């Protein structure tokens, strides 16, 4: 059984400003961040890519990356699929609340991919660069995962100080662990970078704290349970216009109830992404530096096309 990479690319990116941040060209040869994610996943032996997108960006998405990646993947027997995260895709008995325009969150994005998933899979954000090590670690875990077991999961654990933006506050899932196992995830908003280190709401944070960057290893059986939980989420919303069904919060709740175990797979790679438009130049500099050091070939997929 193969392993899949689910790329969540349907977000609106309200803090980014104009344009579609998932499709922003940042590499030295015009690559977007997803190019690097797909490259690293294929190199780590993932054999399926599932794009979760919005219908309104499908044409531009296919023009900028989809058609090109499909051809490259076909040469390497890697399957490509598209699914759409639709606000109206709700369980029977539910409808979109009046005035709701905000997407339902990352759990809903992953549920959109359920019909294309047959084995263990990883989930990532489209606009995040994670580094090669994380894909290798997740692939190793997923190759040995039981697709029918909803309780055994994994996540890439990044170091907080390696995930901050110079251009504004960020939200991070701060993690507590016992050994290699995750014990809790605390979704923490408004984390800023200061000369004295990271802080949130005036409270200093340990820069070495492991954080979740929404890079998870899951199974099809886990999706079945998450589908049922989505109905419970919809029934219990306090703000029907804004509440989101988020992976870190959902998994954190399951941890409290001891319904899952999550292996934290540590990585020392520097994460970077496009949250604010001002992040673009820093991302471009980082990717150019990686290419200059030989971490990536130019052209990017040259080492995979031989």
Buried (B, 14 or more C-beta within 10 A) or exposed (E): EBBBBBBBBBBEBEBBEEEBBBBBEBBBEEBBBBBBBBBBBBBBBBBBBBBBBBEEBBEBBBEBBBEEBBEBBEEEEBBBBBBBBBBEEBEEEEEBBEEBEBBBBBBBBBBBBBEBBEBBBBBBBBBBBBBBBBBBBBBBBBEEBEBEBBBBBBBBBBBBBBBBBEBBBBEBBBBEBEEEEBBBBBEBEEBBBEEEBBBBEEEEBEBEBBBBBBBBBBBBBBBEBBBEBBBEBBEEBEEEEEBBBBBBBBBBBBBEEEEBBBBBBBBEBBBBBBBBBBBBEBBBEBBBEBBEEEEBEEBBBEEBEE
